[in-house]
């Protein structure tokens, strides 16, 4: 049997991960001849793209979500897809998104981006951009899985009161983290900061609608480091424009494309250009150097193991 051809779809790939893949096959620069593709968010594997790789039998992606891959077409062609599961050991060692949540929270309530822009214009606006403290504020977590629990831990270090809504986690589990379980409507009404950590699926699509943003406490802020599609972004813009909430910081937008094509004529981006209460960053949650190298090595191991099984069968 000829050596397996592996195409790496990421521009930057760690030497450690490359070495793992090289032990299982030949790394190629030609997508069309690939038997295996290793990717993340940089390549959208829709039907037309998959058609350009007629030999493809395996896709390995270091993401938990698979929205960039046409799974129906993969099933039709018998292409196996392996990815990083939400409960995997590698993610348990990766706090990047939870740390980013705290960074966005602090940047938003302390007006850091706009204070910096003011300094660049040689203005000294201490009073205008002084902001608020996290101390003794109530943080409402929507979703209490791995990331929600990490954020709760970090928030407690800031002496915050933490409550959470998650229909799949019982109150006694939350209590171990010094977090109070709460219904969503009540959480929205009492929280100074609402932070979204739900998994994106059919059940959570557009979960936060206009009625939910209207329930939020006047002057509160909203953080989303999960997925843009979980919120109705038109409703979020209403809450910002009307002044009902004081601000929002989001790591991801609805319809996100791997090359940022979703930013063109985007209402959220347009609003952020002219207002000082919305922060948008380009899906930085898991993009730290450490998380990138860790997950690249992990998915490479999974891919190498699949290739070994494949060779054994043949």
HUHU-V142669 format. One record per residue. RES is the residue in one letter. NEAR is the number of other ideal C-beta (glycine too) atoms within 10 Angstrom. D_CENTER is the distance of its C-alpha to the mean C-alpha in whole Angstrom. Layout:
RES/NEAR/D_CENTER + RES/NEAR/D_CENTER
//
This chain:
X/6/40 + X/7/38 + X/12/35 + X/24/32 + X/20/30 + X/24/27 + X/21/25 + X/24/22 + X/21/19 + X/16/18 + X/6/20 + X/10/19 + X/18/20 + X/17/21 + X/10/25 + X/12/24 + X/25/22 + X/17/25 + X/11/27 + X/21/26 + X/25/26 + X/13/29 + X/11/31 + X/21/30 + X/21/31 + X/14/31 + X/17/29 + X/17/29 + X/8/28 + X/9/30 + X/15/27 + X/13/30 + X/14/31 + X/27/28 + X/20/29 + X/29/25 + X/26/22 + X/29/19 + X/22/16 + X/23/12 + X/20/11 + X/13/14 + X/21/16 + X/17/17 + X/24/19 + X/12/21 + X/12/24 + X/10/26 + X/17/24 + X/19/25 + X/12/28 + X/10/29 + X/22/28 + X/10/31 + X/11/31 + X/24/28 + X/17/27 + X/22/24 + X/26/21 + X/27/18 + X/25/15 + X/26/12 + X/16/9 + X/16/9 + X/15/9 + X/14/12 + X/14/13 + X/19/14 + X/23/17 + X/19/20 + X/13/20 + X/9/24 + X/16/25 + X/19/24 + X/11/26 + X/11/29 + X/15/29 + X/8/29 + X/20/26 + X/15/24 + X/15/20 + X/17/19 + X/19/15 + X/22/13 + X/11/14 + X/12/12 + X/10/15 + X/17/16 + X/10/18 + X/17/16 + X/21/13 + X/10/15 + X/11/16 + X/24/13 + X/20/12 + X/22/10 + X/23/7 + X/23/10 + X/17/12 + X/23/10 + X/30/10 + X/20/14 + X/17/14 + X/25/13 + X/24/15 + X/14/18 + X/19/18 + X/23/18 + X/19/21 + X/16/23 + X/20/22 + X/16/22 + X/17/21 + X/18/24 + X/20/26 + X/11/26 + X/14/26 + X/17/29 + X/12/31 + X/8/30 + X/7/33 + X/6/35 + X/11/35 + X/9/35 + X/14/33 + X/8/33 + X/6/33 + X/13/31 + X/18/28 + X/10/29 + X/16/26 + X/15/26 + X/11/25 + X/19/23 + X/8/26 + X/10/27 + X/20/24 + X/18/23 + X/26/19 + X/27/18 + X/31/15 + X/26/14 + X/24/13 + X/26/15 + X/16/14 + X/18/13 + X/27/10 + X/27/13 + X/21/16 + X/21/15 + X/29/14 + X/23/17 + X/15/19 + X/19/18 + X/25/19 + X/15/22 + X/9/23 + X/15/23 + X/11/26 + X/20/23 + X/17/24 + X/25/21 + X/21/21 + X/28/19 + X/23/19 + X/20/18 + X/11/21 + X/9/20 + X/18/21 + X/11/24 + X/11/26 + X/8/27 + X/15/24 + X/23/23 + X/11/26 + X/8/26 + X/18/23 + X/12/25 + X/25/23 + X/15/25 + X/18/23 + X/20/24 + X/11/24 + X/18/21 + X/12/24 + X/13/25 + X/24/22 + X/23/22 + X/14/25 + X/15/25 + X/26/22 + X/20/22 + X/26/18 + X/28/16 + X/29/13 + X/26/10 + X/26/9 + X/22/10 + X/16/10 + X/18/10 + X/12/13 + X/5/17 + X/9/17 + X/18/14 + X/13/15 + X/12/16 + X/19/16 + X/24/17 + X/13/20 + X/13/22 + X/11/24 + X/21/21 + X/25/21 + X/14/25 + X/16/25 + X/23/23 + X/19/25 + X/8/27 + X/12/25 + X/23/22 + X/25/19 + X/28/15 + X/26/12 + X/26/8 + X/28/5 + X/26/5 + X/23/6 + X/21/9 + X/19/11 + X/22/11 + X/25/13 + X/19/17 + X/21/16 + X/13/20 + X/17/20 + X/25/18 + X/18/20 + X/15/23 + X/20/22 + X/22/22 + X/12/25 + X/10/27 + X/10/26 + X/16/26 + X/21/23 + X/21/23 + X/22/19 + X/27/16 + X/26/13 + X/25/10 + X/25/7 + X/20/7 + X/23/10 + X/18/12 + X/11/13 + X/18/11 + X/13/13 + X/16/13 + X/10/16 + X/13/15 + X/11/17 + X/17/16 + X/15/17 + X/8/20 + X/7/22 + X/17/19 + X/12/20 + X/20/17 + X/15/18 + X/12/22 + X/18/21 + X/18/20 + X/7/22 + X/7/25 + X/13/24 + X/15/23 + X/18/21 + X/22/17 + X/20/15 + X/19/13 + X/17/11 + X/11/10 + X/19/6 + X/15/7 + X/20/5 + X/22/7 + X/16/9 + X/16/12 + X/10/15 + X/11/16 + X/20/13 + X/20/13 + X/16/17 + X/21/16 + X/24/14 + X/24/16 + X/19/19 + X/21/18 + X/25/18 + X/26/21 + X/16/23 + X/21/22 + X/26/23 + X/22/26 + X/13/27 + X/18/27 + X/22/29 + X/13/31 + X/11/31 + X/18/32 + X/13/35 + X/7/36 + X/6/37 + X/6/38
//
